[in-house]
Amino acid sequence: QVQVVESGGGSVQAGGSLRLSCAASGNTHSSECMGWFRQAPGKERERVAAIYTGSGATYYADSVKGRFTISQDNAKNTAYLQMNSLKPEDSAMYYCAARGGGGGYCWRSGGGFSDYKYWGQGTQVTVTS
């Protein structure tokens, strides 16, 4: 079992930055992949970024490449999402999720939120223009 807790959301003006944190506790083998997802009102939950804690390999959605950076602190079993150059369309509830099974599952081609098993409660990010 893995518990996932996010923090760090808030409200920021367009062009600003926020950093989200995701702490995972429990079975570390079940949190080899840590991913960030977001869901805006009326839209599907979409994946944003993921990291394979075994190698540090990172993955990003095209919409955030070059602006968001996912990183990890293995000693703390924590993942971070640094979000720069934020846009109003980045506004959403951001969720952290975790799963095990190896790096191949972190960002499957054609995959999505159903690939992940353990979820946090979410943290709101609002970007104003």
C-alpha positions in Angstrom: 0.0 0.0 0.0 1.2 3.5 -0.8 -0.1 6.8 0.6 0.4 9.9 -1.6 0.1 13.5 -0.4 0.5 16.6 -2.6 1.2 20.1 -1.6 2.2 23.4 -3.1 -0.8 24.5 -5.2 -2.1 28.1 -5.2 -2.9 31.0 -7.4 -0.4 32.8 -9.6 -0.4 35.3 -12.4 0.3 34.2 -16.0 4.0 33.9 -16.5 4.6 33.0 -12.9 5.9 29.8 -11.3 4.8 27.2 -8.7 6.3 24.1 -7.3 4.2 21.1 -6.3 5.5 18.4 -4.0 4.4 14.8 -3.8 5.3 12.6 -0.8 4.8 8.9 -1.1 5.0 6.6 1.9 4.6 2.9 2.2 6.0 0.2 -0.1 8.6 2.0 -2.3 8.5 -0.8 -4.9 4.9 0.3 -5.5 5.9 3.9 -6.2 8.6 3.3 -8.8 6.7 5.6 -11.1 5.4 8.9 -9.8 3.3 10.9 -12.1 1.5 14.2 -12.1 -1.9 14.5 -13.7 -4.4 17.4 -13.9 -8.1 17.8 -14.4 -9.9 21.0 -15.3 -13.7 21.3 -14.9 -15.5 19.4 -17.6 -12.4 17.8 -18.9 -10.8 14.4 -18.6 -7.9 13.9 -16.3 -4.7 14.2 -18.3 -1.2 13.2 -17.6 1.3 16.0 -17.3 4.7 14.4 -16.3 6.1 11.3 -14.8 9.4 10.1 -13.4 10.8 6.6 -13.0 12.5 6.7 -9.6 14.8 3.8 -10.5 16.7 5.7 -13.2 15.4 9.2 -13.0 13.9 9.0 -16.5 11.3 11.7 -17.1 8.4 12.1 -19.3 6.2 15.1 -20.3 3.1 16.0 -22.1 3.7 18.1 -25.2 1.7 20.9 -23.6 4.2 21.4 -20.8 7.5 20.5 -22.3 10.1 23.2 -21.8 8.0 24.8 -19.0 7.5 22.1 -16.4 10.2 19.9 -14.8 9.7 16.8 -12.7 12.3 15.8 -10.3 12.8 13.5 -7.3 14.4 13.2 -3.9 14.8 9.5 -3.4 15.9 9.9 0.2 12.5 11.5 1.0 10.5 9.5 -1.6 9.2 12.7 -2.9 8.6 14.0 -6.4 8.4 17.6 -7.4 6.8 19.4 -10.3 8.4 22.8 -11.0 6.0 24.8 -13.2 7.3 27.9 -14.9 5.8 30.2 -17.5 2.4 29.3 -16.3 -0.6 29.9 -18.6 -4.3 30.3 -17.7 -4.9 27.0 -19.5 -2.7 25.3 -16.9 -5.4 26.0 -14.3 -6.7 22.7 -12.9 -6.7 20.3 -10.0 -3.3 18.6 -10.0 -3.0 15.1 -8.7 0.0 13.0 -7.9 -0.1 9.3 -8.4 2.2 6.3 -8.0 2.5 2.8 -9.2 5.0 0.0 -9.3 5.9 -2.6 -11.9 8.9 -1.0 -13.5 9.8 2.0 -15.7 7.9 0.8 -18.7 4.6 1.6 -17.0 5.4 5.2 -16.0 4.4 6.6 -19.4 2.9 4.0 -21.6 2.2 4.9 -25.2 -1.5 5.7 -25.3 -1.7 5.4 -21.6 -3.3 7.7 -19.0 -4.6 8.0 -15.5 -5.8 4.4 -15.4 -2.2 3.2 -15.5 -1.7 4.5 -11.9 -3.0 2.9 -8.8 -2.3 5.2 -5.8 -3.6 8.7 -5.8 -3.4 11.8 -3.7 -6.2 14.1 -2.9 -5.2 16.8 -5.4 -4.0 20.4 -5.1 -5.6 23.3 -6.9 -3.5 25.4 -9.3 -5.1 28.6 -10.6 -3.4 30.9 -13.2 -4.9 34.3 -13.7 -4.4 36.4 -16.8 
